[in-house]
Amino acid sequence: MEKTSVLIIGKYAEIECNIQRYQSHFVVTQVNNLEEIRQIRKAERVKIKAIAFKGHSRFDLRIIKQFPSLEIIANFGVGYDTISVLDAKKLGVVVTYTPDVLSDDVADLALALLFGVSRQLSLGLDWIKSGLWPIRGEMPLNKRVSGSTCGIVGLGRIGFEIAKRLESFKVKIHYFSRKKKMCPETGHTMIIRSIWLKALRPFLYQ
């Protein structure tokens, strides 16, 4: 049985994309970016049925038309901003992406950054490494996150996960979104201590 031809676009770490594993099931062509597509021979391009895409360049009709047998574009990421879904639809090509896969990871990192900035962790590390404690004294106290107020502009999948985590720290959530959000677990308006901001101005300039 003839193997299906696929194209992998982008630079991947081995943990993200094990080329040898794919080669055991498919005929694999790999390029680093969309510009390198011109290096692929036409005889190879016409056989490609699937493209795995990782990148930020515009993926539109001009690119898609070069693969007449293409059936699917699988985007490496939670969005597909750079891929023209309308152009793909015109040619009967399905576009997929990975919603929710990284929501928890991004929310975790957002909180890590929030605590790092609030508690000045980077400065504290430098303070320790400097060896100048006898001269400079103890590092000044910093602002705590617990009990504070946090504004989230855009309460989508990731913003929602951030809000849920912050609620554990008694943080009052102010958020902006196109509509009120409901908590999927309770069915109530999301986050007991949240205030729905109907416009950005009252939040940014209050």
C-alpha positions in Angstrom: 0.0 0.0 0.0 1.4 3.4 -1.0 2.1 5.7 1.9 0.4 9.1 2.1 2.6 12.1 1.4 2.7 14.8 4.1 4.5 18.1 4.4 5.9 19.4 7.7 6.5 23.1 7.8 8.4 24.8 10.7 11.2 24.2 13.1 10.2 21.7 15.8 12.0 20.3 18.8 12.3 16.5 18.8 9.8 16.3 21.6 7.3 18.2 19.5 7.7 16.3 16.3 9.5 13.0 16.0 10.3 12.9 12.2 11.4 9.3 12.3 8.1 8.2 13.7 6.2 10.0 10.9 8.5 8.6 8.3 7.5 5.1 9.3 3.9 5.8 8.3 4.1 8.6 5.7 6.2 10.0 2.9 7.5 13.0 4.7 8.8 16.3 3.2 10.0 18.9 5.6 10.8 22.6 5.2 11.6 25.3 7.8 9.1 28.0 6.5 6.7 28.8 3.7 9.4 30.4 1.6 11.2 27.1 1.3 8.2 25.5 -0.4 9.6 26.7 -3.7 12.4 24.1 -3.2 9.9 21.2 -3.3 9.6 19.7 -6.7 6.2 19.9 -8.4 6.1 16.1 -8.7 6.3 15.9 -4.9 3.9 18.8 -4.2 1.0 17.3 -6.2 1.1 14.2 -4.0 0.9 16.0 -0.6 -2.4 15.4 1.1 -1.7 16.9 4.6 0.4 19.8 5.9 1.5 20.2 9.5 2.1 23.9 9.9 4.1 25.8 12.6 4.8 29.4 11.8 3.6 33.0 11.6 3.7 33.7 7.9 0.5 34.2 5.9 -0.8 30.9 4.7 -3.3 31.8 2.0 -4.7 30.8 -1.4 -1.3 31.4 -3.1 0.2 28.7 -1.0 -2.7 26.3 -0.8 -3.1 26.2 -4.6 0.4 24.8 -4.9 -0.9 21.5 -3.4 -3.8 20.2 -5.6 -4.2 17.0 -3.6 -4.2 18.8 -0.2 -7.0 17.7 2.2 -6.0 19.1 5.6 -3.8 21.8 7.2 -3.1 21.0 10.9 -1.9 24.1 12.7 0.6 23.7 15.5 -1.0 26.0 18.1 -4.2 27.2 19.7 -5.1 29.7 17.0 -5.1 29.9 13.2 -4.7 33.6 12.6 -2.2 33.3 9.8 -4.1 30.6 7.9 -6.9 31.9 5.5 -9.7 29.5 6.5 -11.9 31.1 3.7 -9.3 30.3 1.1 -8.9 26.7 2.4 -12.7 26.3 2.4 -12.9 27.4 -1.2 -10.6 24.5 -2.1 -12.2 22.0 0.2 -9.3 21.9 2.6 -10.0 21.3 6.3 -8.1 23.5 8.8 -7.5 22.2 12.4 -5.9 23.6 15.5 -5.4 22.7 19.1 -7.7 24.6 21.4 -7.4 24.0 25.2 -4.2 22.0 24.8 -2.1 24.8 26.3 -4.7 26.7 28.3 -3.6 25.3 31.7 0.1 25.7 30.9 -0.3 29.4 29.8 -2.4 30.1 32.9 0.2 28.5 35.1 2.9 30.6 33.5 0.8 33.8 33.8 0.5 33.3 37.5 4.2 32.6 37.8 5.0 35.8 36.1 2.4 37.7 38.2 4.0 36.4 41.4 7.5 37.0 40.1 6.8 40.6 39.3 4.7 41.3 42.5 7.3 39.7 44.8 10.3 40.9 42.8 11.7 37.4 42.7 14.3 38.2 40.0 15.5 41.2 42.0 15.6 39.0 45.1 17.8 36.4 43.4 20.2 39.1 42.3 20.2 40.5 45.8 21.2 37.1 47.2 23.9 36.5 44.5 25.4 40.0 45.0 26.9 39.1 48.4 26.3 42.7 49.5 23.8 42.0 52.2 26.1 43.4 55.0 26.2 46.7 53.1 22.8 46.9 51.5 20.8 45.2 54.3 17.7 43.2 53.7 15.7 43.5 50.5 12.6 45.8 50.8 9.2 44.3 51.3 7.0 43.9 48.1 3.4 43.8 47.2 1.4 40.7 47.8 -1.0 39.1 45.3 -3.5 37.7 47.8 -6.5 40.0 48.3 -5.5 42.3 45.4 -7.5 43.2 42.3 -6.6 41.8 38.9 -7.9 43.0 35.5 -8.2 40.5 32.7 -8.7 41.9 29.2 -10.4 39.1 27.2 -11.8 36.3 29.3 -11.5 33.5 26.9 -10.2 30.0 27.6 -6.9 31.1 29.0 -8.3 34.1 30.8 -10.9 31.9 32.4 -8.2 29.5 33.7 -6.2 32.4 35.1 -9.3 33.8 36.9 -10.0 30.4 38.5 -6.5 30.2 39.8 -6.5 33.8 41.1 -9.8 33.2 43.0 -7.9 30.7 45.2 -5.8 33.7 46.3 -8.8 35.8 47.2 -8.1 38.1 44.3 -11.0 40.3 43.1 -11.4 39.8 39.3 -12.3 42.6 36.9 -12.7 41.4 33.4 -13.6 42.7 30.0 -15.4 40.5 27.5 -18.1 40.8 24.8 -20.6 39.2 27.1 -21.0 38.0 30.7 -19.3 34.7 31.4 -21.0 31.9 33.2 -19.1 29.4 35.3 -19.5 25.9 33.6 -19.3 24.2 37.0 -22.1 26.1 38.7 -24.0 27.8 35.9 -23.7 31.1 37.8 -22.2 34.3 36.5 -18.5 33.6 36.6 -16.3 34.2 39.6 -18.3 35.3 42.7 -16.0 38.4 43.3 -15.9 39.4 39.6 -17.3 42.6 38.2 -18.3 42.6 34.5 -16.9 45.6 32.8 -19.1 46.7 29.9 -16.3 48.9 28.5 -12.6 49.2 28.8 -12.5 52.9 29.8 -14.0 52.5 33.3 -11.5 49.9 34.1 -8.4 51.6 32.6 -9.1 55.1 33.8 -11.0 54.7 37.1 
